[in-house]
Amino acid sequence: MSTKTFYKVPKFLFYTLSFTFLFFLSIFYHVKLQSYAQSTSSFIFTAAGDYGADGNAPQVLTAMNPLSSSSNFNLALGDLNYAELSPESAWCDFVKNNVGQDFPFELIAGNHEDNDPSPNSIDNFAACLPDRVGNITGVYAKEYFFDYPQASPLARIIMIAADLNIDGGLYSYTSGTTHYNWLVQAIDSARASGIRWIVVGMHKNCTTMGIKNCAISTDLQNLLVDKKVDLILQGHDHNYQRSKQLSLGPLCPGIAESVYNPDCVVDDGADNQYIKGTGSVLAIVGTGGASLTDVSTADPESGYFAKWSGSNDQPTWGFLKVSATDTQFFAQFVPVSGTFSDTFTITDSGLATPTPIPPAPTNSPTSTPPPGNITVSSQINSSSNDAEENISTGGVNINSSDLELGTDGTTNQIVGMRFTGVAIPKNATIINSYAEFEVDEVSTDAASVTFWGQAADNPVAFTTGSLNISSRPPTSSSVVWNSIPSWNTVNVKHQSPNLNSIIQEIVNRPGWNSGNSLVLTASGTGRRTAEAYDGEIPAAVKLVVTYSVGPTVTPTPTPTIDPFAPTPTETPSPTLTPVPTETPLPTPTPNVISLNPLADSYVKSSSANSNYGTRVNLSVDGSPVAITYMKFDLASLAGRSVQSAKLRIRTESDISSSAQTIKSVGSTSWTETGINYNNRPAVGSGISIFSAPTANTWYDIDITPEVVSHLGQLMSIGFDQSSSNGMFFSSRESANKPLLIVTFN
């Protein structure tokens, strides 16, 4: 007996100690995992709505568990329980059993929690799944926000119960209401605090290609888009939808219900990559477990979406997982049942840091300047702020020791220059502006280049990604530097022509703010070689701008006085000049409007009944015959005095050196999705002849007479050629939409 007793006791102790050791080891591992996931420089969150307690909800919640997802918290986007479990605490226990007892499962009410019906009272759900992030402002589960991570916030998460009846009243976010104003303050205070990312979550929808309608109001939707909220999260429609990047502007004053306006799209999301600050991305994630509903590509609002899944199209349950750093949101739809998946990124190159790196050197006024002329400058201050792109290959070099304007040897290239901290107030009047280059190599051959700006509010730095310069949307305005004088002496500085039209267009953008960055590009023929940042930092390219925020002050023509000094606007005092000259009236600043095609398509003789209206490219060929058609609405130009009208198109990889002809088309009754070779309208006389021999390049074609003859009307044009060497260029369905750029008084 003593032997057996001696044997049993150690075995019992062995198992007891082993269990204890493994238990504490698992706790240690869990703490280490959580500590890693909650790094102050990055974090992960998940989001979904419309859960329930049966179907696929258990799989979704289990996959959300931080031991699987590494998530720091989940945003539950409403419609928590569908009365499968009662009372509310039973559903809370169901959630905690799957995601973990202490996992922050942050709630916002949905319509199934509307009016607090038992067993779906939002107050009861909030009691058993309380806030565990710990620093919220507002009323949890109804209207609140928190900054994360708390110690050094990267993001503000705002949750609102839009269009829900709670606490005896409607949470309405129409313009001017208390809730609307609260949301404006929550967004604006985050930006003022230097918080980089803003996420707004709610249950109900407005724009959707599913079965729901606009419940939250277009006021709320347009507020979020106008504020360029980085990511908008919704549930309610039981499907997944990821939008294109949306933004308001002159041609998109607001996103309306049940119509599609392509001018509200700034990035079609086809490459799954968005640039922060350009617009807003909407994700509807009603896939938390409840039965799915349909999506419809026939819905007019489907034009706003890049990816989708529903009960009738790749039905899949899952959740959105977002990995956040100071420079990027990497979002992934994680499927738990079904085959659909999606990933996308929103990338920022650190432009919105609370303490941005100041340009060197720069003249940045810290307060609104008084009326008069103010001069500021910004010099390229990092390797990623000047770059060269090989036009033939699309390769980009951000470490060159010099910048060849025009060609580098036999290589045609585009030079990109990004200027940070440009301290020009929005809508300031640009008086004078130029880029200053320092000569790196002597060059005397004939050279001419054209400058463009990037049509962006706050463009990001250059990368080595293919076509990273040429793929950026250009401004409507451009400036040609013809017959550049010889650069005969190294280290001598040369100034570009006046760049006012480009800079004015940029600072007039709706999203421009003083201190933003701007990009200039240059391409052309011949060669002029300037210093780059990586060659000689003090000699890097500099942008110099003189502006006024008051009445425009005309520089005095007297050569002995500073050309930028203000002169009186009243009748000048008598001077010793023998013959006083009359102060010339300022030349009226012309207006510029850019119009995308109302419709575009091409037809092919080899497929006479086929329609190509939804293609992202357009074709012109002589054999087999391919004719491109475009239609523009010129109603906004009625009664205008047009100075010029240029059609801007971007070539693709299939190019032609042959002459292309733009011709008038008498009929405007054709439709984008109905036109084919057999029913095509006849093309008439030629308007303009052009060639576009370089791939992935923007070309401007003058069609002023045709536009002038159609002011206030619809205008159709056609592209054809006789050569069998055809070409493709981008359509309005692509990210590089054709533009009709009209200058008028």
C-alpha positions in Angstrom: 0.0 0.0 0.0 2.8 2.4 0.8 4.3 1.8 -2.6 1.0 2.4 -4.4 0.3 5.5 -2.3 3.8 6.8 -3.0 3.1 6.3 -6.7 -0.2 8.1 -6.8 0.7 11.2 -5.0 3.5 12.3 -7.4 1.3 11.6 -10.4 -1.5 13.7 -9.0 1.0 16.5 -8.3 2.5 16.1 -11.7 -0.8 16.7 -13.5 -1.8 19.5 -11.2 1.5 21.3 -11.7 1.4 20.7 -15.4 -2.1 22.1 -15.7 -1.1 25.1 -13.7 2.0 25.7 -15.8 0.0 25.4 -19.1 -2.7 27.7 -17.8 -0.3 30.5 -16.8 1.7 29.9 -20.0 -1.5 30.5 -22.0 -2.2 33.7 -20.1 1.3 34.9 -20.7 1.0 34.1 -24.4 -2.4 35.9 -24.6 -1.0 39.0 -22.9 2.0 39.0 -25.2 -0.3 38.7 -28.2 -2.5 41.5 -27.0 0.5 43.7 -26.2 1.8 43.2 -29.7 -1.6 44.0 -31.3 -2.0 47.2 -29.2 1.2 48.8 -30.4 1.0 52.6 -30.3 2.2 52.8 -33.9 -0.5 50.4 -35.3 -3.7 48.6 -34.4 -6.3 46.3 -35.9 -10.1 46.6 -35.7 -13.0 44.6 -37.2 -16.5 45.6 -38.2 -19.8 44.1 -39.2 -23.5 44.4 -38.6 -26.6 42.3 -38.7 -25.6 39.4 -36.5 -28.4 37.3 -34.9 -27.5 34.2 -33.0 -27.9 31.4 -35.5 -27.0 30.8 -39.1 -23.4 32.0 -39.7 -23.2 34.4 -36.7 -21.2 31.9 -34.5 -18.6 31.5 -37.3 -18.2 35.2 -37.8 -17.8 35.9 -34.1 -15.3 33.1 -33.6 -13.2 34.4 -36.5 -13.3 37.9 -34.8 -11.8 36.5 -31.6 -8.6 38.4 -31.1 -6.6 35.1 -30.8 -7.6 34.6 -34.5 -7.9 38.1 -35.8 -5.4 40.0 -33.6 -8.1 42.7 -33.4 -8.0 45.3 -30.7 -11.8 46.0 -30.9 -14.8 45.3 -33.0 -17.4 47.8 -34.3 -20.8 46.2 -34.1 -22.8 48.1 -36.7 -26.3 47.6 -35.4 -29.0 44.9 -35.6 -27.4 42.8 -32.9 -30.1 40.2 -32.2 -33.2 39.1 -34.0 -34.9 37.8 -30.9 -33.4 34.3 -31.3 -32.1 34.7 -27.7 -33.8 36.3 -24.8 -33.2 38.4 -22.7 -30.5 40.6 -24.1 -28.0 39.3 -21.6 -28.3 35.8 -23.3 -27.2 37.3 -26.6 -24.3 39.1 -24.9 -23.2 35.8 -23.3 -23.4 34.2 -26.8 -21.1 36.9 -28.1 -18.6 36.8 -25.3 -18.4 33.0 -25.5 -17.2 33.4 -29.1 -15.0 36.6 -29.0 -13.8 36.4 -25.4 -15.1 37.8 -22.2 -13.3 41.1 -22.2 -12.9 41.8 -25.9 -14.1 45.3 -26.7 -17.2 44.7 -28.7 -18.3 48.3 -29.3 -22.0 48.8 -30.0 -24.1 51.1 -32.1 -27.9 50.7 -32.3 -29.6 49.4 -35.4 -33.3 49.5 -36.4 -33.9 46.2 -34.5 -32.9 48.1 -31.4 -35.0 51.1 -32.4 -37.5 52.3 -29.8 -35.8 50.0 -27.3 -38.3 47.0 -27.8 -37.6 44.1 -25.4 -35.7 41.8 -25.9 -33.8 44.2 -28.1 -33.3 47.2 -25.8 -30.1 49.0 -26.8 -29.7 50.1 -23.1 -29.8 46.4 -22.0 -27.3 45.4 -24.7 -25.0 48.3 -23.6 -25.2 47.1 -20.0 -24.0 43.5 -20.8 -21.6 44.5 -23.6 -20.3 47.8 -22.2 -17.6 50.0 -23.7 -14.2 48.4 -23.0 -12.0 50.9 -24.9 -12.3 53.3 -22.0 -12.1 56.8 -23.3 -15.4 57.5 -25.1 -17.0 60.9 -25.5 -20.8 61.0 -25.8 -23.4 58.3 -25.1 -22.2 54.8 -25.7 -24.2 52.7 -28.2 -26.1 55.8 -29.4 -23.7 58.7 -30.3 -20.1 58.7 -29.2 -16.5 58.7 -30.3 -13.1 57.5 -29.1 -9.5 58.1 -30.1 -7.3 55.1 -30.6 -4.7 54.2 -29.3 -5.5 56.4 -26.3 -1.9 57.4 -25.5 -1.0 58.6 -29.0 -4.2 58.5 -31.2 -3.9 57.6 -34.8 -7.7 57.5 -35.5 -10.9 58.8 -34.2 -13.8 56.3 -34.4 -17.2 58.0 -34.4 -20.4 55.9 -34.0 -23.9 57.4 -34.6 -27.4 56.0 -34.4 -28.6 57.9 -37.6 -32.4 57.8 -38.3 -33.2 55.8 -35.2 -35.8 56.6 -32.6 -34.1 56.2 -29.2 -34.8 57.8 -25.8 -38.1 59.2 -27.1 -36.6 61.2 -30.1 -35.3 60.8 -33.6 -31.5 60.8 -34.1 -31.7 63.0 -37.2 -28.5 64.2 -38.9 -30.1 66.6 -41.4 -28.3 69.9 -41.8 -28.6 72.2 -38.8 -29.9 69.7 -36.3 -28.2 69.1 -32.9 -26.9 65.7 -34.0 -25.5 67.1 -37.3 -23.7 69.8 -35.4 -22.3 67.3 -32.9 -20.9 65.2 -35.7 -19.3 68.3 -37.4 -17.6 69.1 -34.2 -16.4 65.5 -33.7 -14.8 65.5 -37.1 -13.4 69.0 -37.0 -11.9 68.6 -33.5 -10.1 65.4 -34.6 -8.5 67.2 -37.5 -7.6 70.2 -35.3 -5.9 67.7 -32.9 -3.8 66.2 -35.7 -5.5 62.8 -35.6 -4.7 61.2 -39.0 -7.7 58.9 -39.6 -11.4 59.4 -39.2 -13.9 56.5 -39.3 -17.6 57.0 -39.0 -19.9 54.0 -38.3 -23.6 53.6 -38.3 -26.3 51.1 -39.1 -28.5 52.5 -41.9 -27.6 53.5 -45.4 -28.1 56.1 -48.1 -26.2 55.2 -51.2 -26.4 51.4 -51.8 -26.9 48.9 -54.7 -28.8 46.6 -52.3 -32.5 46.6 -51.3 -32.4 49.5 -48.9 -33.0 53.2 -49.6 -31.6 56.5 -48.3 -32.7 56.5 -44.7 -29.9 58.5 -43.1 -30.5 61.6 -45.4 -28.4 62.9 -48.2 -27.4 65.8 -45.8 -25.5 63.3 -43.6 -24.0 61.4 -46.5 -22.8 64.6 -48.2 -21.4 65.9 -45.0 -19.2 62.8 -44.5 -18.0 63.0 -48.2 -17.4 66.7 -48.1 -15.4 66.3 -44.9 -13.4 63.5 -46.6 -14.0 61.1 -43.8 -11.5 58.3 -44.6 -13.8 55.3 -44.1 -17.6 55.2 -43.6 -19.0 51.9 -42.2 -22.6 50.7 -42.4 -24.7 47.6 -42.0 -28.5 47.3 -42.6 -28.2 46.0 -46.2 -27.4 42.3 -45.6 -24.5 42.2 -48.1 -21.1 43.6 -48.7 -20.4 46.7 -50.8 -17.2 48.7 -51.1 -17.5 52.0 -52.9 -15.2 53.9 -55.2 -13.6 56.9 -53.6 -16.2 59.7 -53.5 -15.7 63.5 -53.3 -17.7 66.6 -53.9 -16.7 69.4 -56.2 -17.9 71.9 -58.8 -19.4 69.1 -61.0 -20.6 67.1 -58.0 -22.2 69.5 -55.5 -23.8 66.6 -53.7 -24.5 62.9 -54.1 -28.2 62.5 -54.8 -30.4 59.5 -54.2 -31.1 57.0 -57.1 -28.8 58.6 -59.7 -25.2 58.1 -60.6 -22.9 61.1 -61.2 -19.5 60.0 -62.4 -18.1 63.4 -61.4 -18.6 62.4 -57.7 -15.9 59.6 -58.2 -12.3 60.6 -57.8 -10.9 57.0 -57.8 -12.7 54.0 -59.2 -10.9 51.6 -56.9 -10.2 49.2 -59.7 -6.6 48.7 -58.4 -7.9 48.5 -54.8 -5.7 51.4 -53.8 -6.9 54.8 -52.7 -5.0 57.9 -51.6 -5.9 59.4 -48.3 -7.4 62.9 -48.4 -8.8 62.6 -51.9 -12.2 61.4 -50.9 -14.2 58.9 -48.8 -14.6 55.2 -49.1 -17.9 53.5 -48.0 -18.0 49.9 -46.8 -21.4 48.3 -46.2 -20.8 45.2 -44.1 -24.2 43.6 -43.2 -22.7 40.1 -43.3 -22.4 39.3 -39.6 -24.6 36.2 -39.7 -28.2 37.1 -40.7 -29.6 35.9 -44.0 -28.2 37.8 -47.0 -30.0 40.0 -49.4 -29.5 40.8 -53.1 -27.3 43.4 -54.8 -28.3 44.8 -58.2 -26.0 46.1 -60.9 -29.1 47.6 -62.6 -29.4 50.0 -59.6 -28.3 53.5 -60.8 -26.3 53.8 -57.6 -24.2 50.7 -58.4 -22.0 53.0 -60.4 -20.6 54.2 -57.1 -19.3 50.8 -56.1 -16.1 48.9 -56.9 -16.7 45.5 -55.2 -19.8 43.7 -53.9 -21.3 40.4 -52.8 -24.9 39.5 -52.0 -27.3 36.6 -51.9 -27.5 36.6 -55.7 -23.8 37.2 -56.3 -21.1 35.3 -54.6 -23.0 35.0 -51.3 -20.5 35.3 -48.4 -20.7 36.0 -44.7 -17.8 37.6 -42.9 -16.4 40.9 -41.5 -14.1 43.7 -42.4 -10.7 43.7 -40.8 -8.7 46.9 -40.9 -5.0 47.1 -40.0 -4.1 50.7 -39.2 -0.8 52.5 -39.1 0.1 56.1 -39.3 0.4 55.9 -43.0 -2.1 53.3 -44.2 -5.4 51.5 -43.7 -5.2 48.0 -45.1 -8.7 46.6 -45.2 -9.6 43.0 -45.8 -13.1 41.4 -46.0 -12.6 38.1 -44.1 -15.0 35.4 -45.4 -16.1 32.7 -43.0 -18.7 31.1 -45.3 -18.6 31.7 -49.0 -15.9 32.4 -51.6 -16.0 36.2 -52.0 -13.1 38.2 -50.7 -11.9 41.8 -51.0 -8.9 43.9 -50.0 -8.1 47.6 -50.4 -5.8 50.2 -49.0 -6.0 53.9 -48.2 -2.5 55.3 -48.1 -1.1 58.4 -46.6 2.6 59.3 -46.8 2.6 61.1 -43.4 1.3 64.4 -44.7 -1.2 64.8 -41.9 1.2 64.3 -39.0 0.5 66.7 -36.1 4.0 68.1 -36.5 4.9 68.0 -40.2 8.5 68.3 -41.4 8.8 71.9 -42.5 10.0 72.6 -46.0 13.5 73.9 -46.2 13.6 76.7 -46.7 10.0 78.2 -46.5 8.3 81.3 -45.8 5.1 80.2 -44.0 2.9 82.9 -42.4 1.3 81.6 -39.2 -1.8 83.8 -39.4 -4.1 85.1 -42.1 -2.1 87.8 -43.8 -3.5 91.3 -44.3 -4.6 92.4 -47.7 -1.6 92.8 -50.0 0.9 90.7 -51.8 2.6 87.9 -49.8 5.4 85.8 -51.2 6.0 82.2 -49.9 8.3 79.5 -51.1 8.7 75.7 -50.7 11.8 73.8 -51.6 11.9 70.0 -52.3 13.0 68.5 -49.0 13.2 64.7 -49.4 14.2 62.0 -51.9 10.5 61.0 -52.4 9.5 64.6 -53.4 11.3 64.7 -56.7 11.3 61.8 -59.2 11.7 60.8 -62.9 9.5 58.4 -64.8 10.6 56.6 -68.0 7.7 57.2 -70.4 8.3 54.0 -72.3 8.6 51.6 -69.4 6.7 53.5 -66.6 9.7 52.9 -64.3 10.2 55.6 -61.6 13.4 56.7 -60.0 13.2 58.7 -56.7 17.0 58.7 -56.0 18.4 60.5 -59.0 21.2 63.0 -58.4 19.7 65.3 -61.1 16.5 66.0 -63.0 16.5 65.9 -66.8 13.6 68.0 -68.1 12.6 66.5 -71.4 14.9 63.6 -72.2 17.7 61.7 -70.5 19.8 60.6 -73.4 17.3 59.0 -75.7 14.8 58.3 -73.0 11.7 60.5 -72.9 10.7 61.1 -69.3 8.3 62.9 -67.0 9.7 64.8 -64.0 7.6 65.0 -60.8 8.2 67.7 -58.1 6.3 67.7 -54.8 6.3 70.8 -52.6 5.2 70.5 -49.0 3.8 73.0 -46.6 2.7 75.4 -49.2 1.3 78.2 -47.1 -1.3 79.7 -49.4 -4.8 80.3 -48.2 -7.7 78.6 -50.0 -9.0 80.8 -52.9 -6.2 83.3 -52.6 -5.4 85.3 -55.8 -2.2 84.1 -57.3 -0.1 87.1 -58.5 3.1 85.5 -59.6 4.6 82.0 -59.4 7.5 80.1 -60.8 9.7 77.1 -60.3 13.4 77.8 -59.7 16.0 75.3 -61.1 19.7 75.3 -60.5 21.8 74.1 -63.5 23.5 70.7 -62.9 24.9 70.2 -66.4 25.5 72.5 -69.3 22.9 72.0 -72.1 22.4 74.1 -75.2 20.2 72.0 -77.5 16.7 73.1 -78.4 14.3 72.2 -75.5 10.7 72.8 -74.6 8.6 71.4 -71.8 5.0 71.5 -70.5 4.2 71.9 -66.9 1.0 70.4 -65.3 -0.2 70.2 -61.7 -1.7 67.2 -60.0 -5.4 67.6 -59.5 -5.4 66.7 -55.8 -6.0 68.6 -52.6 -2.9 67.2 -50.8 -1.0 64.7 -53.0 1.2 62.1 -51.5 5.0 61.6 -52.1 6.3 59.7 -55.1 7.1 56.0 -54.9 8.9 53.6 -57.2 5.7 52.1 -58.3 5.1 51.8 -62.1 3.6 55.0 -63.6 3.5 56.7 -60.2 3.9 60.1 -61.8 2.0 59.9 -65.1 -1.0 58.0 -63.5 -1.8 61.0 -61.3 -4.7 63.1 -62.5 -3.5 66.3 -64.1 -4.9 69.8 -63.7 -7.0 71.4 -66.4 -4.4 74.1 -66.7 -0.9 73.7 -68.2 2.0 76.0 -69.0 4.4 75.5 -71.9 8.0 76.6 -71.6 8.9 77.0 -75.2 12.5 77.4 -76.6 14.1 77.3 -73.1 17.3 79.4 -73.2 20.6 77.6 -73.1 21.9 76.6 -69.7 25.5 77.5 -70.1 26.8 77.7 -66.6 26.7 75.2 -63.8 25.1 76.4 -60.5 23.3 79.3 -62.1 19.6 79.5 -61.3 16.8 79.6 -64.0 13.1 80.4 -63.5 10.2 78.8 -65.3 7.5 80.8 -67.0 4.6 82.1 -64.9 2.7 79.1 -63.4 -0.3 81.1 -62.1 -3.0 79.2 -63.9 -1.8 75.9 -62.5 -1.4 77.1 -58.9 -4.6 79.0 -59.0 -6.5 75.9 -60.0 -5.0 73.9 -57.2 -5.6 76.5 -54.4 -9.2 76.9 -55.6 -9.9 73.2 -55.1 -12.7 72.5 -52.4 -10.3 70.5 -50.3 -7.3 72.8 -50.4 -5.9 74.1 -47.1 -3.0 76.3 -46.4 0.0 74.1 -45.6 -1.0 71.3 -48.0 1.4 69.9 -50.6 1.2 70.3 -54.3 2.7 68.5 -57.2 4.1 69.8 -60.5 5.1 67.6 -63.4 7.1 68.5 -66.5 7.7 66.6 -69.8 8.8 67.6 -73.3 11.6 67.5 -75.8 15.3 68.3 -75.7 17.1 68.4 -72.4 17.8 70.8 -69.5 19.5 69.2 -66.4 18.7 70.6 -63.0 19.9 69.7 -59.5 17.8 67.1 -57.6 17.4 66.7 -53.8 19.7 63.7 -53.9 22.4 65.6 -55.8 22.7 68.8 -53.8 20.1 69.4 -51.1 20.4 73.3 -51.0 20.0 73.4 -54.7 16.8 71.3 -55.0 14.0 72.8 -57.0 12.1 75.6 -55.3 8.5 76.9 -55.9 8.0 80.6 -55.3 4.5 82.1 -55.2 3.2 85.6 -54.6 -0.4 85.8 -53.7 -3.0 88.2 -52.3 -6.0 87.6 -50.0 -7.3 91.1 -50.4 -7.9 93.1 -53.6 -5.3 92.2 -56.2 -2.4 94.7 -56.1 -1.0 95.6 -59.4 2.8 95.7 -59.4 4.2 99.1 -60.5 5.8 99.1 -64.0 8.6 101.4 -62.8 11.8 99.2 -63.2 13.5 100.8 -60.2 10.9 99.5 -57.7 10.5 96.0 -56.4 8.2 94.3 -58.9 6.1 92.8 -56.2 5.7 95.9 -54.0 2.1 97.0 -53.7 1.1 100.2 -55.5 -1.9 102.3 -54.7 -5.1 101.4 -56.4 -6.3 105.0 -56.3 -5.1 107.6 -58.9 -1.3 107.8 -58.3 0.2 111.0 -57.0 2.0 113.2 -59.5 5.6 112.1 -60.1 8.5 113.5 -62.0 7.7 111.4 -65.0 7.3 113.8 -67.9 4.3 112.0 -69.4 2.2 110.2 -66.8 0.9 106.9 -68.0 -2.5 105.5 -67.2 -2.5 102.6 -64.8 -3.7 99.6 -66.9 -6.8 97.8 -65.8 -6.1 94.3 -64.6 -6.8 91.6 -67.3 -9.9 89.6 -66.3 -9.0 86.2 -65.1 -10.5 83.6 -67.5 -12.7 80.9 -66.2 -11.9 77.2 -66.8 -14.3 74.3 -66.7 -13.6 70.7 -67.2 -16.3 68.3 -68.5 -16.2 64.6 -68.6 -18.1 62.9 -71.5 -21.8 62.3 -70.9 -21.3 59.0 -72.9 -18.5 57.3 -74.7 -18.1 54.0 -76.6 -16.6 52.5 -79.7 -17.9 50.3 -82.5 -16.1 47.6 -84.5 -16.9 46.4 -88.0 -15.7 42.9 -87.1 -18.3 42.7 -84.3 -21.1 44.8 -85.9 -23.7 44.0 -83.3 -21.5 44.3 -80.2 -21.6 47.2 -77.7 -18.5 48.3 -75.8 -20.0 51.1 -73.8 -18.9 49.8 -70.4 -15.3 49.2 -71.4 -12.5 51.2 -69.6 -10.8 51.9 -72.9 -11.7 53.2 -76.4 -10.4 52.0 -79.7 -9.6 53.7 -83.1 -8.5 51.6 -86.0 -8.7 51.5 -89.8 -8.7 47.7 -90.3 -10.9 46.2 -88.9 -12.7 49.6 -88.6 -13.0 50.8 -85.0 -14.6 54.3 -84.4 -14.9 56.0 -81.1 -17.8 58.2 -80.2 -18.1 60.8 -77.4 -20.9 63.0 -76.3 -20.7 66.1 -74.1 -23.3 68.3 -72.5 -22.4 71.9 -73.1 -25.5 73.4 -71.4 -23.3 75.1 -68.8 -21.5 77.1 -71.6 -24.6 78.8 -73.0 -24.0 82.4 -73.6 -20.3 82.1 -72.8 -17.4 83.7 -74.7 -15.1 80.6 -75.3 -11.4 81.3 -75.7 -10.3 77.7 -76.1 -11.5 74.2 -75.8 -9.1 71.3 -75.6 -10.0 67.6 -75.5 -7.6 65.8 -73.1 -7.2 62.0 -73.6 -4.8 59.5 -72.1 -3.2 56.8 -74.3 -2.9 53.2 -73.1 -0.2 50.6 -73.9 -1.5 49.9 -77.5 -0.5 53.1 -79.4 -0.1 54.3 -82.9 2.1 56.8 -84.6 -0.5 57.2 -87.4 -2.7 60.3 -87.7 -6.0 60.2 -85.9 -8.9 62.4 -87.0 -11.6 63.9 -84.8 -14.8 64.5 -86.7 -18.2 66.1 -86.1 -21.2 63.8 -85.5 -24.6 65.3 -86.2 -26.6 62.9 -84.1 -26.7 63.0 -80.3 -29.4 60.4 -79.9 -27.1 57.5 -79.6 -26.6 55.9 -76.2 -23.5 54.5 -74.5 -24.9 51.1 -74.0 -26.9 50.9 -77.2 -24.5 52.0 -79.9 -22.9 49.4 -82.2 -21.4 49.3 -85.7 -24.7 48.6 -87.4 -26.6 51.5 -85.8 -23.7 54.0 -85.5 -24.4 57.6 -86.5 -22.5 58.9 -89.5 -19.3 60.9 -88.8 -19.0 64.2 -90.7 -16.2 66.6 -91.5 -12.9 66.7 -89.7 -12.3 68.9 -86.7 -8.8 68.1 -85.8 -5.9 65.8 -86.7 -3.5 64.6 -84.0 -1.1 61.8 -83.3 -0.4 60.1 -79.9 2.7 58.0 -80.3 3.6 57.6 -76.6 1.9 55.1 -74.3 0.3 56.1 -71.0 0.6 59.8 -71.8 -1.9 62.7 -71.7 -2.6 64.5 -75.0 -4.5 67.7 -75.6 -6.3 68.3 -78.9 -7.8 71.6 -79.8 -11.5 71.4 -80.8 -12.5 75.0 -80.1 -14.6 75.7 -83.3 -16.7 72.6 -82.7 -17.4 73.6 -79.1 -18.2 77.1 -80.0 -20.8 75.9 -82.5 -22.5 73.8 -79.9 -22.7 76.1 -76.8 -25.7 75.3 -74.6 -26.3 72.0 -76.5 -25.3 68.4 -76.7 -22.2 67.8 -78.8 -21.1 64.5 -80.4 -17.7 63.8 -81.9 -16.1 60.8 -83.5 -12.5 59.4 -83.8 -11.4 57.4 -86.8 -8.3 56.7 -88.9 -7.4 55.1 -92.2 -4.3 53.2 -91.0 -4.5 49.6 -89.7 -2.1 50.6 -86.9 -4.8 51.2 -84.3 -4.7 52.7 -80.8 -6.5 52.6 -77.4 -7.1 55.4 -75.0 -8.9 55.6 -71.6 -12.7 55.9 -71.4 -14.9 57.7 -68.9 -15.3 54.4 -67.1 -11.6 54.4 -66.2 -9.6 56.3 -63.6 -8.2 58.5 -66.5 -11.4 59.9 -67.9 -11.3 62.1 -71.0 -11.7 65.8 -70.2 -13.0 68.7 -72.3 -11.2 71.7 -70.9 -12.9 75.0 -71.8 -11.5 78.4 -71.1 -14.1 81.2 -71.2 -14.9 84.7 -70.0 
